[in-house]
Amino acid sequence: MKRAQPHTPRIALALAGGGPLGAIYEIGALCALQESLTGIDFNRLQHYVGVSAGGFIAAGLANGITPIQLFGLFIEDRKRQTEAFDPAWLLKPAFSEFFSRSLLLPELLLKGAWHSTLGRKSLMRALERLSPSLPTGIFSNAQIDVQLSKLFSRPGRSNDFRQLKSRLTLVATHLDSSTAVAFGRTGWDHIPISKAVQASAALPGLFPPVEIEGQHFVDGALNKTMHASIALDEGVELMLCLNPLVPFDASAPALATGSSTPWAAPVPIPRIADGGLPAVLSQTFRSLIHSRLLLGLKSYEQAYPNTDIVLFEPNHRDPELYLANTFSYSQRRHLAEHAYQQTRQLLRSRQTNLAAKLSYHGINLNQAVLNDETRHLCAPPRPAARTGRALTKLHNLLDNLQQVVTSTEQQGKVTW
């Protein structure tokens, strides 16, 4: 009599966008998850869904690049890496876009002059006719395609969706119809992975639309923040989601719960308006995409009742990820360490609820790793004060007690 084969859980991973900062957070968080969870291999999941910067991470994982290797490629010392991906490449001006648009200017000027004089149109109407000469993006993201093509062409990797062992879907937005296009699915799986990542990360206004087979594509987050439903429709049993951008709660002091020095003194957060227009726009953008994400997750609860959905995201009261300069090498290392420690802290403080949900799928929390206060991703170990350690343990205990008390009252499918 043959023994029944052990059931292999169908697990998917969805990664939202967020620019270089989002990629740094997701890499740090994934490094913490990989070492803190047993029974899961983040390079052997059923399905990977990536949007914008999350597409780069998803494509790397599907190609067998481990979270710690992604850390080396994206964050570690450039001098020691022969295939490193440098975010500074994204600051190169889109010269080809500037040049092609400038060629339209003489003809548009003549037409504008004619309409403002002989055509008796107002000056503003005449100036409107010059809009096609304006560039559609400031910087070029063409290096994404070039460098990822090289990275995925190395032995053991592939730049072809059809050659991967796991499903990979990278979502972009078709500009002319404003519809989501899932690269990697039938009909779009012949597009190189590197080109799909470039299209998915083409944030309008910052980067020009990416032309693929005569059609133009922009950032995949225009319609949805995460597009997890692509994997949910295939009947996965556990949906892991990483979202790097959250609105900033500046209404109260933030506790440094995820930093490399946990439970330090409260960190004062300035009022959002004090940061001027960039801070206000950033908060507005984060609030819009996050509220849309939460609405989507609530709808997933009802539409996919047999799937457990677990969301990992930064602390809303954490100023470090909000005030970051992601183009600074030393800052990138610090932020990756910060995301790593913050994710470890989240696992410790929510372990009662998480352990029950994950264990159903054969995944367990590695208590020895989680309780090892000397573990770091890239920073040297720092001695923690006894008072700090005691407060951390007390906070974790209170969090878990609260979960036990409320578990009978709330049976939600989404955890964050």
Disulfide bonds with the S-S distance in Angstrom:
none
